[in-house]
């Protein structure tokens, strides 16, 4: 299925990043790993969580156990957090479905 070529791919990536950016702006517990906007990847979005390393691990395990996100943990050499693929292969509606699960996993993990 084609989404319409180069221009559409760029537009999809921007839309996807915008969905995550809006979520991050609305939540006090999640932040971009890259503090400077111009350094943030628009496709492999890396986020930090205001939680202990164990709580972040708990979050990612909960998301995997629910079959929501099975490879969302940050890279092993990066600070603990999550990464979300926002490239053109991801439907914006899927990102919108993911974000409430992130809130659920965060609150579940830190309130244990």
Phi and psi restraints in degrees (range 20) as a CNS / XPLOR table:
assign (resid 1 and name C) (resid 2 and name N)
       (resid 2 and name CA) (resid 2 and name C) 1.0 -96.0 20.0 2
assign (resid 2 and name N) (resid 2 and name CA)
       (resid 2 and name C) (resid 3 and name N) 1.0 140.5 20.0 2
assign (resid 2 and name C) (resid 3 and name N)
       (resid 3 and name CA) (resid 3 and name C) 1.0 -99.4 20.0 2
assign (resid 3 and name N) (resid 3 and name CA)
       (resid 3 and name C) (resid 4 and name N) 1.0 -0.1 20.0 2
assign (resid 3 and name C) (resid 4 and name N)
       (resid 4 and name CA) (resid 4 and name C) 1.0 119.3 20.0 2
assign (resid 4 and name N) (resid 4 and name CA)
       (resid 4 and name C) (resid 5 and name N) 1.0 19.6 20.0 2
assign (resid 4 and name C) (resid 5 and name N)
       (resid 5 and name CA) (resid 5 and name C) 1.0 88.8 20.0 2
assign (resid 5 and name N) (resid 5 and name CA)
       (resid 5 and name C) (resid 6 and name N) 1.0 -166.9 20.0 2
assign (resid 5 and name C) (resid 6 and name N)
       (resid 6 and name CA) (resid 6 and name C) 1.0 -54.4 20.0 2
assign (resid 6 and name N) (resid 6 and name CA)
       (resid 6 and name C) (resid 7 and name N) 1.0 -50.7 20.0 2
assign (resid 6 and name C) (resid 7 and name N)
       (resid 7 and name CA) (resid 7 and name C) 1.0 -59.4 20.0 2
assign (resid 7 and name N) (resid 7 and name CA)
       (resid 7 and name C) (resid 8 and name N) 1.0 -41.2 20.0 2
assign (resid 7 and name C) (resid 8 and name N)
       (resid 8 and name CA) (resid 8 and name C) 1.0 -69.0 20.0 2
assign (resid 8 and name N) (resid 8 and name CA)
       (resid 8 and name C) (resid 9 and name N) 1.0 -35.5 20.0 2
assign (resid 8 and name C) (resid 9 and name N)
       (resid 9 and name CA) (resid 9 and name C) 1.0 -64.2 20.0 2
assign (resid 9 and name N) (resid 9 and name CA)
       (resid 9 and name C) (resid 10 and name N) 1.0 -46.3 20.0 2
assign (resid 9 and name C) (resid 10 and name N)
       (resid 10 and name CA) (resid 10 and name C) 1.0 -61.4 20.0 2
assign (resid 10 and name N) (resid 10 and name CA)
       (resid 10 and name C) (resid 11 and name N) 1.0 -44.5 20.0 2
assign (resid 10 and name C) (resid 11 and name N)
       (resid 11 and name CA) (resid 11 and name C) 1.0 -62.3 20.0 2
assign (resid 11 and name N) (resid 11 and name CA)
       (resid 11 and name C) (resid 12 and name N) 1.0 -41.4 20.0 2
assign (resid 11 and name C) (resid 12 and name N)
       (resid 12 and name CA) (resid 12 and name C) 1.0 -63.0 20.0 2
assign (resid 12 and name N) (resid 12 and name CA)
       (resid 12 and name C) (resid 13 and name N) 1.0 -45.0 20.0 2
assign (resid 12 and name C) (resid 13 and name N)
       (resid 13 and name CA) (resid 13 and name C) 1.0 -61.0 20.0 2
assign (resid 13 and name N) (resid 13 and name CA)
       (resid 13 and name C) (resid 14 and name N) 1.0 -43.1 20.0 2
assign (resid 13 and name C) (resid 14 and name N)
       (resid 14 and name CA) (resid 14 and name C) 1.0 -64.1 20.0 2
assign (resid 14 and name N) (resid 14 and name CA)
       (resid 14 and name C) (resid 15 and name N) 1.0 -42.7 20.0 2
assign (resid 14 and name C) (resid 15 and name N)
       (resid 15 and name CA) (resid 15 and name C) 1.0 -62.5 20.0 2
assign (resid 15 and name N) (resid 15 and name CA)
       (resid 15 and name C) (resid 16 and name N) 1.0 -46.1 20.0 2
assign (resid 15 and name C) (resid 16 and name N)
       (resid 16 and name CA) (resid 16 and name C) 1.0 -61.6 20.0 2
assign (resid 16 and name N) (resid 16 and name CA)
       (resid 16 and name C) (resid 17 and name N) 1.0 -45.9 20.0 2
assign (resid 16 and name C) (resid 17 and name N)
       (resid 17 and name CA) (resid 17 and name C) 1.0 -61.4 20.0 2
assign (resid 17 and name N) (resid 17 and name CA)
       (resid 17 and name C) (resid 18 and name N) 1.0 -41.1 20.0 2
assign (resid 17 and name C) (resid 18 and name N)
       (resid 18 and name CA) (resid 18 and name C) 1.0 -60.0 20.0 2
assign (resid 18 and name N) (resid 18 and name CA)
       (resid 18 and name C) (resid 19 and name N) 1.0 -36.6 20.0 2
assign (resid 18 and name C) (resid 19 and name N)
       (resid 19 and name CA) (resid 19 and name C) 1.0 -63.3 20.0 2
assign (resid 19 and name N) (resid 19 and name CA)
       (resid 19 and name C) (resid 20 and name N) 1.0 -46.7 20.0 2
assign (resid 19 and name C) (resid 20 and name N)
       (resid 20 and name CA) (resid 20 and name C) 1.0 -68.7 20.0 2
assign (resid 20 and name N) (resid 20 and name CA)
       (resid 20 and name C) (resid 21 and name N) 1.0 -41.7 20.0 2
assign (resid 20 and name C) (resid 21 and name N)
       (resid 21 and name CA) (resid 21 and name C) 1.0 -60.3 20.0 2
assign (resid 21 and name N) (resid 21 and name CA)
       (resid 21 and name C) (resid 22 and name N) 1.0 -42.4 20.0 2
assign (resid 21 and name C) (resid 22 and name N)
       (resid 22 and name CA) (resid 22 and name C) 1.0 -62.7 20.0 2
assign (resid 22 and name N) (resid 22 and name CA)
       (resid 22 and name C) (resid 23 and name N) 1.0 -42.9 20.0 2
assign (resid 22 and name C) (resid 23 and name N)
       (resid 23 and name CA) (resid 23 and name C) 1.0 -60.1 20.0 2
assign (resid 23 and name N) (resid 23 and name CA)
       (resid 23 and name C) (resid 24 and name N) 1.0 -47.8 20.0 2
assign (resid 23 and name C) (resid 24 and name N)
       (resid 24 and name CA) (resid 24 and name C) 1.0 -61.2 20.0 2
assign (resid 24 and name N) (resid 24 and name CA)
       (resid 24 and name C) (resid 25 and name N) 1.0 -41.4 20.0 2
assign (resid 24 and name C) (resid 25 and name N)
       (resid 25 and name CA) (resid 25 and name C) 1.0 -63.3 20.0 2
assign (resid 25 and name N) (resid 25 and name CA)
       (resid 25 and name C) (resid 26 and name N) 1.0 -27.3 20.0 2
assign (resid 25 and name C) (resid 26 and name N)
       (resid 26 and name CA) (resid 26 and name C) 1.0 -90.7 20.0 2
assign (resid 26 and name N) (resid 26 and name CA)
       (resid 26 and name C) (resid 27 and name N) 1.0 -13.3 20.0 2
assign (resid 26 and name C) (resid 27 and name N)
       (resid 27 and name CA) (resid 27 and name C) 1.0 -109.6 20.0 2
assign (resid 27 and name N) (resid 27 and name CA)
       (resid 27 and name C) (resid 28 and name N) 1.0 130.3 20.0 2
assign (resid 27 and name C) (resid 28 and name N)
       (resid 28 and name CA) (resid 28 and name C) 1.0 -78.3 20.0 2
assign (resid 28 and name N) (resid 28 and name CA)
       (resid 28 and name C) (resid 29 and name N) 1.0 -10.0 20.0 2
assign (resid 28 and name C) (resid 29 and name N)
       (resid 29 and name CA) (resid 29 and name C) 1.0 -104.8 20.0 2
assign (resid 29 and name N) (resid 29 and name CA)
       (resid 29 and name C) (resid 30 and name N) 1.0 0.1 20.0 2
assign (resid 29 and name C) (resid 30 and name N)
       (resid 30 and name CA) (resid 30 and name C) 1.0 -133.1 20.0 2
assign (resid 30 and name N) (resid 30 and name CA)
       (resid 30 and name C) (resid 31 and name N) 1.0 139.9 20.0 2
assign (resid 30 and name C) (resid 31 and name N)
       (resid 31 and name CA) (resid 31 and name C) 1.0 -144.2 20.0 2
assign (resid 31 and name N) (resid 31 and name CA)
       (resid 31 and name C) (resid 32 and name N) 1.0 155.3 20.0 2
assign (resid 31 and name C) (resid 32 and name N)
       (resid 32 and name CA) (resid 32 and name C) 1.0 -69.6 20.0 2
assign (resid 32 and name N) (resid 32 and name CA)
       (resid 32 and name C) (resid 33 and name N) 1.0 138.6 20.0 2
assign (resid 32 and name C) (resid 33 and name N)
       (resid 33 and name CA) (resid 33 and name C) 1.0 -62.2 20.0 2
assign (resid 33 and name N) (resid 33 and name CA)
       (resid 33 and name C) (resid 34 and name N) 1.0 -45.1 20.0 2
assign (resid 33 and name C) (resid 34 and name N)
       (resid 34 and name CA) (resid 34 and name C) 1.0 -81.7 20.0 2
assign (resid 34 and name N) (resid 34 and name CA)
       (resid 34 and name C) (resid 35 and name N) 1.0 114.4 20.0 2
assign (resid 34 and name C) (resid 35 and name N)
       (resid 35 and name CA) (resid 35 and name C) 1.0 -70.9 20.0 2
assign (resid 35 and name N) (resid 35 and name CA)
       (resid 35 and name C) (resid 36 and name N) 1.0 -34.2 20.0 2
assign (resid 35 and name C) (resid 36 and name N)
       (resid 36 and name CA) (resid 36 and name C) 1.0 -85.2 20.0 2
assign (resid 36 and name N) (resid 36 and name CA)
       (resid 36 and name C) (resid 37 and name N) 1.0 126.2 20.0 2
assign (resid 36 and name C) (resid 37 and name N)
       (resid 37 and name CA) (resid 37 and name C) 1.0 -55.0 20.0 2
assign (resid 37 and name N) (resid 37 and name CA)
       (resid 37 and name C) (resid 38 and name N) 1.0 -40.3 20.0 2
assign (resid 37 and name C) (resid 38 and name N)
       (resid 38 and name CA) (resid 38 and name C) 1.0 -69.4 20.0 2
assign (resid 38 and name N) (resid 38 and name CA)
       (resid 38 and name C) (resid 39 and name N) 1.0 -12.0 20.0 2
assign (resid 38 and name C) (resid 39 and name N)
       (resid 39 and name CA) (resid 39 and name C) 1.0 -98.0 20.0 2
assign (resid 39 and name N) (resid 39 and name CA)
       (resid 39 and name C) (resid 40 and name N) 1.0 -3.6 20.0 2
assign (resid 39 and name C) (resid 40 and name N)
       (resid 40 and name CA) (resid 40 and name C) 1.0 -79.7 20.0 2
assign (resid 40 and name N) (resid 40 and name CA)
       (resid 40 and name C) (resid 41 and name N) 1.0 131.1 20.0 2
assign (resid 40 and name C) (resid 41 and name N)
       (resid 41 and name CA) (resid 41 and name C) 1.0 -69.5 20.0 2
assign (resid 41 and name N) (resid 41 and name CA)
       (resid 41 and name C) (resid 42 and name N) 1.0 138.2 20.0 2
assign (resid 41 and name C) (resid 42 and name N)
       (resid 42 and name CA) (resid 42 and name C) 1.0 -91.3 20.0 2
assign (resid 42 and name N) (resid 42 and name CA)
       (resid 42 and name C) (resid 43 and name N) 1.0 -6.6 20.0 2
assign (resid 42 and name C) (resid 43 and name N)
       (resid 43 and name CA) (resid 43 and name C) 1.0 -114.6 20.0 2
assign (resid 43 and name N) (resid 43 and name CA)
       (resid 43 and name C) (resid 44 and name N) 1.0 -52.0 20.0 2
assign (resid 43 and name C) (resid 44 and name N)
       (resid 44 and name CA) (resid 44 and name C) 1.0 -98.8 20.0 2
assign (resid 44 and name N) (resid 44 and name CA)
       (resid 44 and name C) (resid 45 and name N) 1.0 87.1 20.0 2
assign (resid 44 and name C) (resid 45 and name N)
       (resid 45 and name CA) (resid 45 and name C) 1.0 -85.2 20.0 2
assign (resid 45 and name N) (resid 45 and name CA)
       (resid 45 and name C) (resid 46 and name N) 1.0 118.5 20.0 2
assign (resid 45 and name C) (resid 46 and name N)
       (resid 46 and name CA) (resid 46 and name C) 1.0 -104.8 20.0 2
assign (resid 46 and name N) (resid 46 and name CA)
       (resid 46 and name C) (resid 47 and name N) 1.0 129.7 20.0 2
assign (resid 46 and name C) (resid 47 and name N)
       (resid 47 and name CA) (resid 47 and name C) 1.0 -127.7 20.0 2
assign (resid 47 and name N) (resid 47 and name CA)
       (resid 47 and name C) (resid 48 and name N) 1.0 145.7 20.0 2
assign (resid 47 and name C) (resid 48 and name N)
       (resid 48 and name CA) (resid 48 and name C) 1.0 -105.8 20.0 2
assign (resid 48 and name N) (resid 48 and name CA)
       (resid 48 and name C) (resid 49 and name N) 1.0 150.2 20.0 2
assign (resid 48 and name C) (resid 49 and name N)
       (resid 49 and name CA) (resid 49 and name C) 1.0 -118.6 20.0 2
assign (resid 49 and name N) (resid 49 and name CA)
       (resid 49 and name C) (resid 50 and name N) 1.0 137.8 20.0 2
assign (resid 49 and name C) (resid 50 and name N)
       (resid 50 and name CA) (resid 50 and name C) 1.0 -78.0 20.0 2
assign (resid 50 and name N) (resid 50 and name CA)
       (resid 50 and name C) (resid 51 and name N) 1.0 81.0 20.0 2
assign (resid 50 and name C) (resid 51 and name N)
       (resid 51 and name CA) (resid 51 and name C) 1.0 -162.7 20.0 2
assign (resid 51 and name N) (resid 51 and name CA)
       (resid 51 and name C) (resid 52 and name N) 1.0 164.2 20.0 2
assign (resid 51 and name C) (resid 52 and name N)
       (resid 52 and name CA) (resid 52 and name C) 1.0 -70.9 20.0 2
assign (resid 52 and name N) (resid 52 and name CA)
       (resid 52 and name C) (resid 53 and name N) 1.0 164.2 20.0 2
assign (resid 52 and name C) (resid 53 and name N)
       (resid 53 and name CA) (resid 53 and name C) 1.0 -58.2 20.0 2
assign (resid 53 and name N) (resid 53 and name CA)
       (resid 53 and name C) (resid 54 and name N) 1.0 -41.3 20.0 2
assign (resid 53 and name C) (resid 54 and name N)
       (resid 54 and name CA) (resid 54 and name C) 1.0 -63.2 20.0 2
assign (resid 54 and name N) (resid 54 and name CA)
       (resid 54 and name C) (resid 55 and name N) 1.0 -38.4 20.0 2
assign (resid 54 and name C) (resid 55 and name N)
       (resid 55 and name CA) (resid 55 and name C) 1.0 -68.5 20.0 2
assign (resid 55 and name N) (resid 55 and name CA)
       (resid 55 and name C) (resid 56 and name N) 1.0 -37.7 20.0 2
assign (resid 55 and name C) (resid 56 and name N)
       (resid 56 and name CA) (resid 56 and name C) 1.0 -65.1 20.0 2
assign (resid 56 and name N) (resid 56 and name CA)
       (resid 56 and name C) (resid 57 and name N) 1.0 -42.7 20.0 2
assign (resid 56 and name C) (resid 57 and name N)
       (resid 57 and name CA) (resid 57 and name C) 1.0 -59.4 20.0 2
assign (resid 57 and name N) (resid 57 and name CA)
       (resid 57 and name C) (resid 58 and name N) 1.0 -42.0 20.0 2
assign (resid 57 and name C) (resid 58 and name N)
       (resid 58 and name CA) (resid 58 and name C) 1.0 -60.8 20.0 2
assign (resid 58 and name N) (resid 58 and name CA)
       (resid 58 and name C) (resid 59 and name N) 1.0 -42.9 20.0 2
assign (resid 58 and name C) (resid 59 and name N)
       (resid 59 and name CA) (resid 59 and name C) 1.0 -57.2 20.0 2
assign (resid 59 and name N) (resid 59 and name CA)
       (resid 59 and name C) (resid 60 and name N) 1.0 -51.4 20.0 2
assign (resid 59 and name C) (resid 60 and name N)
       (resid 60 and name CA) (resid 60 and name C) 1.0 -65.8 20.0 2
assign (resid 60 and name N) (resid 60 and name CA)
       (resid 60 and name C) (resid 61 and name N) 1.0 -34.2 20.0 2
assign (resid 60 and name C) (resid 61 and name N)
       (resid 61 and name CA) (resid 61 and name C) 1.0 -68.0 20.0 2
assign (resid 61 and name N) (resid 61 and name CA)
       (resid 61 and name C) (resid 62 and name N) 1.0 -39.7 20.0 2
assign (resid 61 and name C) (resid 62 and name N)
       (resid 62 and name CA) (resid 62 and name C) 1.0 -63.5 20.0 2
assign (resid 62 and name N) (resid 62 and name CA)
       (resid 62 and name C) (resid 63 and name N) 1.0 -43.0 20.0 2
assign (resid 62 and name C) (resid 63 and name N)
       (resid 63 and name CA) (resid 63 and name C) 1.0 -63.8 20.0 2
assign (resid 63 and name N) (resid 63 and name CA)
       (resid 63 and name C) (resid 64 and name N) 1.0 -39.4 20.0 2
assign (resid 63 and name C) (resid 64 and name N)
       (resid 64 and name CA) (resid 64 and name C) 1.0 -68.6 20.0 2
assign (resid 64 and name N) (resid 64 and name CA)
       (resid 64 and name C) (resid 65 and name N) 1.0 -41.3 20.0 2
assign (resid 64 and name C) (resid 65 and name N)
       (resid 65 and name CA) (resid 65 and name C) 1.0 -63.1 20.0 2
assign (resid 65 and name N) (resid 65 and name CA)
       (resid 65 and name C) (resid 66 and name N) 1.0 -30.1 20.0 2
assign (resid 65 and name C) (resid 66 and name N)
       (resid 66 and name CA) (resid 66 and name C) 1.0 -89.3 20.0 2
assign (resid 66 and name N) (resid 66 and name CA)
       (resid 66 and name C) (resid 67 and name N) 1.0 3.9 20.0 2
assign (resid 66 and name C) (resid 67 and name N)
       (resid 67 and name CA) (resid 67 and name C) 1.0 57.8 20.0 2
assign (resid 67 and name N) (resid 67 and name CA)
       (resid 67 and name C) (resid 68 and name N) 1.0 35.1 20.0 2
assign (resid 67 and name C) (resid 68 and name N)
       (resid 68 and name CA) (resid 68 and name C) 1.0 -92.4 20.0 2
assign (resid 68 and name N) (resid 68 and name CA)
       (resid 68 and name C) (resid 69 and name N) 1.0 -45.6 20.0 2
assign (resid 68 and name C) (resid 69 and name N)
       (resid 69 and name CA) (resid 69 and name C) 1.0 -152.1 20.0 2
assign (resid 69 and name N) (resid 69 and name CA)
       (resid 69 and name C) (resid 70 and name N) 1.0 111.9 20.0 2
assign (resid 69 and name C) (resid 70 and name N)
       (resid 70 and name CA) (resid 70 and name C) 1.0 -98.5 20.0 2
assign (resid 70 and name N) (resid 70 and name CA)
       (resid 70 and name C) (resid 71 and name N) 1.0 -7.9 20.0 2
assign (resid 70 and name C) (resid 71 and name N)
       (resid 71 and name CA) (resid 71 and name C) 1.0 -142.4 20.0 2
assign (resid 71 and name N) (resid 71 and name CA)
       (resid 71 and name C) (resid 72 and name N) 1.0 56.4 20.0 2
assign (resid 71 and name C) (resid 72 and name N)
       (resid 72 and name CA) (resid 72 and name C) 1.0 -106.2 20.0 2
assign (resid 72 and name N) (resid 72 and name CA)
       (resid 72 and name C) (resid 73 and name N) 1.0 -10.4 20.0 2
assign (resid 72 and name C) (resid 73 and name N)
       (resid 73 and name CA) (resid 73 and name C) 1.0 -66.0 20.0 2
assign (resid 73 and name N) (resid 73 and name CA)
       (resid 73 and name C) (resid 74 and name N) 1.0 149.2 20.0 2
assign (resid 73 and name C) (resid 74 and name N)
       (resid 74 and name CA) (resid 74 and name C) 1.0 -63.1 20.0 2
assign (resid 74 and name N) (resid 74 and name CA)
       (resid 74 and name C) (resid 75 and name N) 1.0 162.6 20.0 2
assign (resid 74 and name C) (resid 75 and name N)
       (resid 75 and name CA) (resid 75 and name C) 1.0 -60.5 20.0 2
assign (resid 75 and name N) (resid 75 and name CA)
       (resid 75 and name C) (resid 76 and name N) 1.0 148.3 20.0 2
assign (resid 75 and name C) (resid 76 and name N)
       (resid 76 and name CA) (resid 76 and name C) 1.0 -61.5 20.0 2
assign (resid 76 and name N) (resid 76 and name CA)
       (resid 76 and name C) (resid 77 and name N) 1.0 -26.6 20.0 2
assign (resid 76 and name C) (resid 77 and name N)
       (resid 77 and name CA) (resid 77 and name C) 1.0 -89.8 20.0 2
assign (resid 77 and name N) (resid 77 and name CA)
       (resid 77 and name C) (resid 78 and name N) 1.0 -2.6 20.0 2
assign (resid 77 and name C) (resid 78 and name N)
       (resid 78 and name CA) (resid 78 and name C) 1.0 -96.2 20.0 2
assign (resid 78 and name N) (resid 78 and name CA)
       (resid 78 and name C) (resid 79 and name N) 1.0 162.7 20.0 2
assign (resid 78 and name C) (resid 79 and name N)
       (resid 79 and name CA) (resid 79 and name C) 1.0 -58.9 20.0 2
assign (resid 79 and name N) (resid 79 and name CA)
       (resid 79 and name C) (resid 80 and name N) 1.0 151.5 20.0 2
assign (resid 79 and name C) (resid 80 and name N)
       (resid 80 and name CA) (resid 80 and name C) 1.0 -55.2 20.0 2
assign (resid 80 and name N) (resid 80 and name CA)
       (resid 80 and name C) (resid 81 and name N) 1.0 138.3 20.0 2
assign (resid 80 and name C) (resid 81 and name N)
       (resid 81 and name CA) (resid 81 and name C) 1.0 170.2 20.0 2
assign (resid 81 and name N) (resid 81 and name CA)
       (resid 81 and name C) (resid 82 and name N) 1.0 -155.9 20.0 2
assign (resid 81 and name C) (resid 82 and name N)
       (resid 82 and name CA) (resid 82 and name C) 1.0 -132.6 20.0 2
assign (resid 82 and name N) (resid 82 and name CA)
       (resid 82 and name C) (resid 83 and name N) 1.0 159.8 20.0 2
assign (resid 82 and name C) (resid 83 and name N)
       (resid 83 and name CA) (resid 83 and name C) 1.0 -134.1 20.0 2
assign (resid 83 and name N) (resid 83 and name CA)
       (resid 83 and name C) (resid 84 and name N) 1.0 139.8 20.0 2
assign (resid 83 and name C) (resid 84 and name N)
       (resid 84 and name CA) (resid 84 and name C) 1.0 -125.2 20.0 2
assign (resid 84 and name N) (resid 84 and name CA)
       (resid 84 and name C) (resid 85 and name N) 1.0 126.3 20.0 2
assign (resid 84 and name C) (resid 85 and name N)
       (resid 85 and name CA) (resid 85 and name C) 1.0 -78.3 20.0 2
assign (resid 85 and name N) (resid 85 and name CA)
       (resid 85 and name C) (resid 86 and name N) 1.0 121.6 20.0 2
assign (resid 85 and name C) (resid 86 and name N)
       (resid 86 and name CA) (resid 86 and name C) 1.0 -117.9 20.0 2
assign (resid 86 and name N) (resid 86 and name CA)
       (resid 86 and name C) (resid 87 and name N) 1.0 21.2 20.0 2
assign (resid 86 and name C) (resid 87 and name N)
       (resid 87 and name CA) (resid 87 and name C) 1.0 -68.1 20.0 2
assign (resid 87 and name N) (resid 87 and name CA)
       (resid 87 and name C) (resid 88 and name N) 1.0 177.7 20.0 2
assign (resid 87 and name C) (resid 88 and name N)
       (resid 88 and name CA) (resid 88 and name C) 1.0 -67.0 20.0 2
assign (resid 88 and name N) (resid 88 and name CA)
       (resid 88 and name C) (resid 89 and name N) 1.0 -15.2 20.0 2
assign (resid 88 and name C) (resid 89 and name N)
       (resid 89 and name CA) (resid 89 and name C) 1.0 -79.5 20.0 2
assign (resid 89 and name N) (resid 89 and name CA)
       (resid 89 and name C) (resid 90 and name N) 1.0 -6.0 20.0 2
assign (resid 89 and name C) (resid 90 and name N)
       (resid 90 and name CA) (resid 90 and name C) 1.0 -100.7 20.0 2
assign (resid 90 and name N) (resid 90 and name CA)
       (resid 90 and name C) (resid 91 and name N) 1.0 130.3 20.0 2
assign (resid 90 and name C) (resid 91 and name N)
       (resid 91 and name CA) (resid 91 and name C) 1.0 -74.9 20.0 2
assign (resid 91 and name N) (resid 91 and name CA)
       (resid 91 and name C) (resid 92 and name N) 1.0 133.4 20.0 2
assign (resid 91 and name C) (resid 92 and name N)
       (resid 92 and name CA) (resid 92 and name C) 1.0 -53.8 20.0 2
assign (resid 92 and name N) (resid 92 and name CA)
       (resid 92 and name C) (resid 93 and name N) 1.0 -36.3 20.0 2
assign (resid 92 and name C) (resid 93 and name N)
       (resid 93 and name CA) (resid 93 and name C) 1.0 -63.7 20.0 2
assign (resid 93 and name N) (resid 93 and name CA)
       (resid 93 and name C) (resid 94 and name N) 1.0 -31.6 20.0 2
assign (resid 93 and name C) (resid 94 and name N)
       (resid 94 and name CA) (resid 94 and name C) 1.0 -68.2 20.0 2
assign (resid 94 and name N) (resid 94 and name CA)
       (resid 94 and name C) (resid 95 and name N) 1.0 -39.2 20.0 2
assign (resid 94 and name C) (resid 95 and name N)
       (resid 95 and name CA) (resid 95 and name C) 1.0 -64.3 20.0 2
assign (resid 95 and name N) (resid 95 and name CA)
       (resid 95 and name C) (resid 96 and name N) 1.0 -41.6 20.0 2
assign (resid 95 and name C) (resid 96 and name N)
       (resid 96 and name CA) (resid 96 and name C) 1.0 -62.3 20.0 2
assign (resid 96 and name N) (resid 96 and name CA)
       (resid 96 and name C) (resid 97 and name N) 1.0 -33.2 20.0 2
assign (resid 96 and name C) (resid 97 and name N)
       (resid 97 and name CA) (resid 97 and name C) 1.0 -73.5 20.0 2
assign (resid 97 and name N) (resid 97 and name CA)
       (resid 97 and name C) (resid 98 and name N) 1.0 -32.3 20.0 2
assign (resid 97 and name C) (resid 98 and name N)
       (resid 98 and name CA) (resid 98 and name C) 1.0 -68.3 20.0 2
assign (resid 98 and name N) (resid 98 and name CA)
       (resid 98 and name C) (resid 99 and name N) 1.0 -41.6 20.0 2
assign (resid 98 and name C) (resid 99 and name N)
       (resid 99 and name CA) (resid 99 and name C) 1.0 -60.0 20.0 2
assign (resid 99 and name N) (resid 99 and name CA)
       (resid 99 and name C) (resid 100 and name N) 1.0 -42.4 20.0 2
assign (resid 99 and name C) (resid 100 and name N)
       (resid 100 and name CA) (resid 100 and name C) 1.0 -61.5 20.0 2
assign (resid 100 and name N) (resid 100 and name CA)
       (resid 100 and name C) (resid 101 and name N) 1.0 -31.2 20.0 2
assign (resid 100 and name C) (resid 101 and name N)
       (resid 101 and name CA) (resid 101 and name C) 1.0 -66.2 20.0 2
assign (resid 101 and name N) (resid 101 and name CA)
       (resid 101 and name C) (resid 102 and name N) 1.0 -36.6 20.0 2
assign (resid 101 and name C) (resid 102 and name N)
       (resid 102 and name CA) (resid 102 and name C) 1.0 -61.5 20.0 2
assign (resid 102 and name N) (resid 102 and name CA)
       (resid 102 and name C) (resid 103 and name N) 1.0 -43.8 20.0 2
assign (resid 102 and name C) (resid 103 and name N)
       (resid 103 and name CA) (resid 103 and name C) 1.0 -61.0 20.0 2
assign (resid 103 and name N) (resid 103 and name CA)
       (resid 103 and name C) (resid 104 and name N) 1.0 -45.4 20.0 2
assign (resid 103 and name C) (resid 104 and name N)
       (resid 104 and name CA) (resid 104 and name C) 1.0 -59.2 20.0 2
assign (resid 104 and name N) (resid 104 and name CA)
       (resid 104 and name C) (resid 105 and name N) 1.0 -47.7 20.0 2
assign (resid 104 and name C) (resid 105 and name N)
       (resid 105 and name CA) (resid 105 and name C) 1.0 -64.9 20.0 2
assign (resid 105 and name N) (resid 105 and name CA)
       (resid 105 and name C) (resid 106 and name N) 1.0 -40.2 20.0 2
assign (resid 105 and name C) (resid 106 and name N)
       (resid 106 and name CA) (resid 106 and name C) 1.0 -61.5 20.0 2
assign (resid 106 and name N) (resid 106 and name CA)
       (resid 106 and name C) (resid 107 and name N) 1.0 -53.7 20.0 2
assign (resid 106 and name C) (resid 107 and name N)
       (resid 107 and name CA) (resid 107 and name C) 1.0 -65.3 20.0 2
assign (resid 107 and name N) (resid 107 and name CA)
       (resid 107 and name C) (resid 108 and name N) 1.0 -35.2 20.0 2
assign (resid 107 and name C) (resid 108 and name N)
       (resid 108 and name CA) (resid 108 and name C) 1.0 -62.7 20.0 2
assign (resid 108 and name N) (resid 108 and name CA)
       (resid 108 and name C) (resid 109 and name N) 1.0 -42.7 20.0 2
assign (resid 108 and name C) (resid 109 and name N)
       (resid 109 and name CA) (resid 109 and name C) 1.0 -72.0 20.0 2
assign (resid 109 and name N) (resid 109 and name CA)
       (resid 109 and name C) (resid 110 and name N) 1.0 -43.2 20.0 2
assign (resid 109 and name C) (resid 110 and name N)
       (resid 110 and name CA) (resid 110 and name C) 1.0 -81.3 20.0 2
assign (resid 110 and name N) (resid 110 and name CA)
       (resid 110 and name C) (resid 111 and name N) 1.0 -18.5 20.0 2
assign (resid 110 and name C) (resid 111 and name N)
       (resid 111 and name CA) (resid 111 and name C) 1.0 -94.4 20.0 2
assign (resid 111 and name N) (resid 111 and name CA)
       (resid 111 and name C) (resid 112 and name N) 1.0 2.3 20.0 2
